[in-house]
């Protein structure tokens, strides 16, 4: 137990000392320099282990030393929104958070168990942050572009720096062979400071100039099943500003989530996207929220009690992340966003499977 706590504190010391982590995958994690743990301390200064022991004695009571976990993670509470998983990462599109996990086995050299566990934590942290880096850079920007294609070199460096210092959560567990595994989860919030690094300088927020695309070689069913009376009622509600938000049901269309999706009418003219949204709102809570059901907490919090609900007819773009709606629904969405209050809050949810 004493070794386990010693390693948590030692890991914290290494993090606060600014240990660099290579995110480009060019170096093997096992070859990381170990001078922080092995090398001699400068003359007249305490060694790393002595510093850890001193920190423990000054900051933690003896009864707490077995339970205390450091450093703390910044995980956010799940909102019941859309969650997409890949082999190495998970993106919670409802809460706006992405996580990745690295695992390493503690070496059984029998010489220095504390050092072996610390190095396993270091290796797992390298792996977790590499997977996090890869997952973030692979995010779709919209239906036509990926994030990595649109960032300038300076923006890419800024983003890498923030991911290098992403919060981590460490646990240890036994493996099937009787050894010990260290599991590290690295996480990044797609909001706030990181979102600022995610937004390409080419995006013109609040330009009020809708994008236009040409849909060629595709046919969508645009049959209108709603009675005319219902459509007129919805139009009146939108004109009066009675809707509290917009929910677009795109389930069953094989769509993908993106950072800055655009909603198009059938003729290829945008009716909602970054061109209507304040940058500050997008940085704070994202352009849209993704959910599986209109009753999910993520959608309810974002869109209020009386949202306009429309059905998508297609997903478009190489990333399949932009949404196409029928002409009547495109008109309703445009009426909805005539309201300055709606434009300034972007209360939009997209439902995906």
Legacy VTK file of the C-alpha trace (Angstrom):
# vtk DataFile Version 3.0
C-alpha trace
ASCII
DATASET POLYDATA
POINTS 353 float
0.000 0.000 0.000
2.859 2.322 0.822
4.363 1.697 -2.613
1.057 2.403 -4.329
0.703 5.759 -2.661
4.341 6.594 -3.200
3.848 6.048 -6.921
0.755 8.266 -7.109
2.711 11.068 -5.508
5.743 10.362 -7.663
3.560 10.510 -10.788
2.171 13.848 -9.631
5.678 15.168 -9.105
6.654 14.165 -12.624
3.568 15.817 -14.121
4.037 19.084 -12.251
7.699 19.090 -13.229
6.553 19.366 -16.844
7.784 16.028 -18.170
7.457 16.164 -21.957
5.325 13.574 -23.713
5.856 12.885 -27.399
2.482 12.749 -29.181
3.613 11.966 -32.693
4.277 8.328 -31.909
7.835 8.504 -33.224
9.387 7.078 -30.056
8.605 3.888 -28.193
7.213 4.524 -24.742
9.526 1.921 -23.262
12.533 3.970 -24.316
11.531 7.043 -22.315
14.377 8.613 -20.378
14.293 7.650 -16.730
16.574 10.294 -15.288
13.743 11.661 -13.138
13.773 8.394 -11.206
17.272 7.020 -11.612
19.700 9.869 -12.145
21.626 11.432 -9.307
20.237 14.628 -7.843
22.270 17.838 -8.294
24.704 18.437 -5.484
22.981 19.804 -2.402
19.457 18.941 -3.625
17.239 16.046 -2.461
16.661 13.131 -4.812
13.286 12.575 -6.529
12.324 9.876 -4.030
13.282 12.116 -1.100
11.154 14.905 -2.566
8.188 12.546 -2.832
8.615 11.339 0.746
8.824 14.951 1.944
5.678 15.882 0.022
3.794 12.918 1.552
4.839 13.836 5.086
3.852 17.484 4.674
0.546 17.122 2.815
-1.140 13.811 3.648
-2.142 12.373 6.996
-1.091 8.748 7.609
-4.688 7.467 7.600
-5.323 8.955 4.144
-2.221 7.670 2.436
-3.716 4.350 1.292
-6.839 5.873 -0.302
-5.801 9.179 -1.815
-5.553 9.186 -5.665
-3.575 11.881 -7.484
-3.958 13.733 -9.717
-7.724 14.166 -9.908
-9.503 13.833 -13.240
-11.686 16.597 -14.690
-14.365 14.219 -15.984
-17.758 15.770 -16.625
-21.097 14.215 -15.826
-22.569 12.288 -18.789
-25.699 13.944 -20.202
-27.239 10.909 -21.876
-26.230 12.095 -25.344
-24.633 10.310 -28.284
-21.471 8.297 -27.525
-19.267 6.963 -30.310
-16.424 4.507 -29.647
-13.383 3.574 -31.717
-10.718 0.993 -30.934
-8.744 3.341 -28.702
-10.995 6.330 -27.896
-14.517 7.317 -26.897
-16.262 10.559 -27.847
-19.223 11.691 -25.747
-20.939 14.120 -28.117
-23.554 14.977 -25.507
-21.106 16.120 -22.847
-18.470 17.269 -25.341
-15.665 15.066 -24.051
-13.206 12.663 -25.633
-11.203 10.024 -23.734
-8.514 7.488 -24.612
-6.890 4.729 -22.572
-3.367 3.366 -22.338
-2.366 0.169 -20.529
1.042 -1.048 -19.382
2.223 -4.034 -17.339
4.307 -3.461 -14.249
7.701 -5.085 -14.701
8.383 -7.887 -12.224
12.123 -7.309 -11.786
11.900 -7.643 -8.004
14.471 -4.891 -7.542
12.456 -1.722 -7.111
8.654 -2.217 -7.210
7.990 1.512 -6.781
10.149 2.403 -9.759
8.614 -0.386 -11.887
5.098 0.864 -11.209
6.090 4.458 -11.906
7.573 3.513 -15.270
4.448 1.509 -16.172
2.361 4.578 -15.363
4.639 6.684 -17.544
4.355 4.245 -20.450
0.552 3.982 -20.145
0.274 7.777 -20.008
2.306 8.123 -23.205
0.061 5.617 -24.934
-3.186 7.186 -23.702
-2.182 10.676 -24.808
-1.074 9.393 -28.205
-4.481 7.770 -28.780
-6.154 10.962 -27.569
-4.092 13.027 -30.006
-4.955 10.717 -32.920
-8.669 10.719 -32.077
-8.910 14.503 -31.797
-7.074 15.130 -35.066
-9.366 12.621 -36.820
-12.585 14.421 -35.812
-14.825 15.551 -38.700
-15.094 19.316 -38.917
-18.269 19.136 -40.992
-19.631 16.913 -43.731
-16.964 17.934 -46.220
-13.783 18.374 -44.178
-11.768 16.807 -41.385
-10.319 18.921 -38.601
-6.660 18.167 -39.380
-7.084 19.384 -42.978
-8.160 22.876 -41.914
-5.774 23.768 -39.072
-2.738 25.932 -39.693
0.684 24.656 -38.496
0.516 27.113 -35.581
-2.931 25.865 -34.590
-1.786 22.253 -34.791
1.131 23.003 -32.470
-1.164 24.789 -30.036
-3.560 21.850 -30.050
-0.762 19.326 -29.524
0.513 21.324 -26.568
-2.879 21.290 -24.889
-3.374 17.577 -25.488
0.102 16.910 -24.077
-1.073 18.386 -20.778
-4.504 16.756 -20.801
-5.886 15.522 -17.460
-5.285 11.855 -16.710
-6.808 9.303 -14.374
-4.722 6.340 -13.200
-5.770 2.970 -11.786
-3.985 -0.331 -11.122
-5.549 -3.776 -11.442
-4.410 -7.426 -11.442
-4.047 -9.210 -14.766
-4.939 -12.807 -15.595
-1.327 -13.944 -15.210
-1.041 -12.721 -11.637
0.790 -9.527 -12.476
-0.282 -5.901 -12.217
-1.575 -3.614 -14.962
-1.558 0.159 -14.892
-4.444 1.751 -16.773
-4.348 5.477 -17.624
-7.272 7.384 -19.099
-6.487 10.699 -20.799
-9.330 13.093 -21.526
-10.028 16.335 -23.328
-13.075 18.586 -23.277
-14.207 19.786 -26.692
-15.122 23.093 -25.121
-13.393 26.189 -23.747
-9.651 26.579 -24.307
-9.326 23.358 -26.272
-12.276 24.313 -28.494
-10.489 27.564 -29.248
-7.568 25.544 -30.613
-9.974 23.267 -32.503
-11.650 26.044 -34.490
-9.841 26.740 -37.790
-9.186 30.380 -38.574
-10.950 29.834 -41.912
-14.357 29.527 -40.209
-16.378 32.742 -40.535
-18.697 32.716 -37.548
-21.794 34.945 -37.740
-21.044 35.951 -41.321
-24.760 35.551 -42.148
-23.630 34.255 -45.562
-25.018 30.723 -45.998
-22.787 28.177 -47.729
-23.992 26.626 -50.959
-23.234 23.165 -52.304
-24.335 21.241 -55.367
-26.009 17.904 -54.815
-25.308 15.869 -57.921
-26.276 12.306 -58.707
-28.500 11.892 -55.650
-32.226 11.519 -55.224
-34.030 11.984 -51.939
-37.633 11.414 -51.041
-39.145 14.815 -50.365
-42.733 13.655 -49.892
-44.504 15.845 -47.367
-46.633 13.736 -45.056
-47.744 16.536 -42.726
-51.191 18.031 -43.233
-51.151 21.584 -44.559
-52.826 22.798 -41.360
-49.963 21.422 -39.266
-47.380 23.045 -41.504
-49.139 26.401 -41.286
-49.343 26.079 -37.504
-45.591 25.369 -37.287
-44.873 28.327 -39.559
-46.924 30.610 -37.291
-45.111 29.280 -34.194
-41.732 29.909 -35.811
-42.680 33.429 -36.881
-43.903 34.247 -33.359
-40.719 32.913 -31.758
-42.640 30.277 -29.798
-40.185 27.438 -30.421
-37.408 27.096 -27.841
-34.977 25.300 -30.134
-34.520 22.860 -33.008
-34.259 19.061 -33.015
-33.325 17.383 -36.293
-34.047 13.650 -36.407
-31.372 12.113 -38.653
-31.609 8.565 -37.320
-31.491 5.723 -39.795
-29.446 7.721 -42.322
-25.959 6.420 -41.442
-24.820 9.856 -40.342
-21.762 10.892 -38.354
-21.327 13.662 -35.764
-19.031 16.613 -36.450
-17.751 19.727 -34.703
-19.421 22.240 -37.044
-22.181 20.532 -39.056
-24.280 22.473 -41.555
-27.996 21.971 -42.185
-28.931 22.390 -45.852
-32.179 22.719 -47.733
-32.737 20.374 -50.698
-31.368 22.916 -53.179
-28.004 23.026 -51.366
-28.333 26.305 -49.475
-27.350 26.330 -45.799
-30.074 27.197 -43.283
-28.022 26.674 -40.114
-24.329 26.401 -39.314
-21.356 28.429 -38.074
-22.400 31.298 -40.357
-25.262 32.003 -37.932
-23.523 31.167 -34.649
-21.464 33.349 -32.291
-17.971 31.947 -31.848
-18.213 32.431 -28.068
-21.280 30.182 -27.880
-19.627 27.476 -29.977
-16.524 27.540 -27.767
-18.642 27.342 -24.623
-21.082 24.561 -25.546
-20.528 23.478 -29.148
-22.456 24.388 -32.283
-24.956 21.561 -31.745
-25.452 18.740 -29.301
-25.870 15.144 -30.445
-28.299 12.717 -28.829
-30.069 9.432 -29.512
-33.548 10.516 -28.418
-35.303 13.865 -28.173
-35.950 13.003 -24.519
-32.222 12.611 -23.726
-31.054 15.073 -21.100
-28.487 16.537 -23.487
-31.209 17.429 -26.018
-33.702 18.673 -23.410
-31.172 20.961 -21.740
-30.094 22.388 -25.073
-33.439 22.770 -26.860
-35.941 23.577 -24.109
-39.497 22.391 -23.650
-41.073 23.283 -27.013
-38.519 22.724 -29.784
-39.275 22.590 -33.485
-38.800 18.970 -34.531
-38.026 18.141 -38.156
-36.972 15.017 -40.017
-33.751 14.905 -42.057
-33.994 13.416 -45.532
-30.270 12.705 -45.971
-26.752 13.098 -44.605
-24.243 14.506 -47.052
-20.553 15.146 -47.660
-17.609 12.713 -47.606
-17.861 12.630 -43.799
-21.658 12.116 -43.917
-22.035 14.778 -41.212
-23.982 17.595 -42.898
-27.772 17.342 -42.808
-30.315 17.820 -45.577
-33.944 18.670 -44.767
-37.018 19.130 -46.964
-37.941 22.509 -48.433
-40.808 23.138 -45.957
-38.557 22.287 -43.015
-35.737 24.442 -44.381
-38.200 27.361 -44.472
-39.246 26.673 -40.875
-35.615 26.594 -39.706
-34.899 29.898 -41.422
-37.944 31.440 -39.749
-36.794 30.059 -36.388
-33.364 31.672 -36.748
-34.799 35.051 -37.640
-34.980 35.448 -33.856
-31.836 37.057 -32.479
-32.275 35.200 -29.199
-32.240 31.848 -30.988
-29.207 32.798 -33.096
-27.274 33.864 -29.992
-27.883 30.609 -28.105
-27.888 27.977 -30.909
-30.364 25.617 -29.202
-29.909 22.817 -31.760
-29.768 19.037 -31.306
-29.217 16.382 -33.977
-30.413 12.834 -33.334
-28.230 10.002 -34.637
-28.205 6.243 -34.084
LINES 1 354
353 0 1 2 3 4 5 6 7 8 9 10 11 12 13 14 15 16 17 18 19 20 21 22 23 24 25 26 27 28 29 30 31 32 33 34 35 36 37 38 39 40 41 42 43 44 45 46 47 48 49 50 51 52 53 54 55 56 57 58 59 60 61 62 63 64 65 66 67 68 69 70 71 72 73 74 75 76 77 78 79 80 81 82 83 84 85 86 87 88 89 90 91 92 93 94 95 96 97 98 99 100 101 102 103 104 105 106 107 108 109 110 111 112 113 114 115 116 117 118 119 120 121 122 123 124 125 126 127 128 129 130 131 132 133 134 135 136 137 138 139 140 141 142 143 144 145 146 147 148 149 150 151 152 153 154 155 156 157 158 159 160 161 162 163 164 165 166 167 168 169 170 171 172 173 174 175 176 177 178 179 180 181 182 183 184 185 186 187 188 189 190 191 192 193 194 195 196 197 198 199 200 201 202 203 204 205 206 207 208 209 210 211 212 213 214 215 216 217 218 219 220 221 222 223 224 225 226 227 228 229 230 231 232 233 234 235 236 237 238 239 240 241 242 243 244 245 246 247 248 249 250 251 252 253 254 255 256 257 258 259 260 261 262 263 264 265 266 267 268 269 270 271 272 273 274 275 276 277 278 279 280 281 282 283 284 285 286 287 288 289 290 291 292 293 294 295 296 297 298 299 300 301 302 303 304 305 306 307 308 309 310 311 312 313 314 315 316 317 318 319 320 321 322 323 324 325 326 327 328 329 330 331 332 333 334 335 336 337 338 339 340 341 342 343 344 345 346 347 348 349 350 351 352
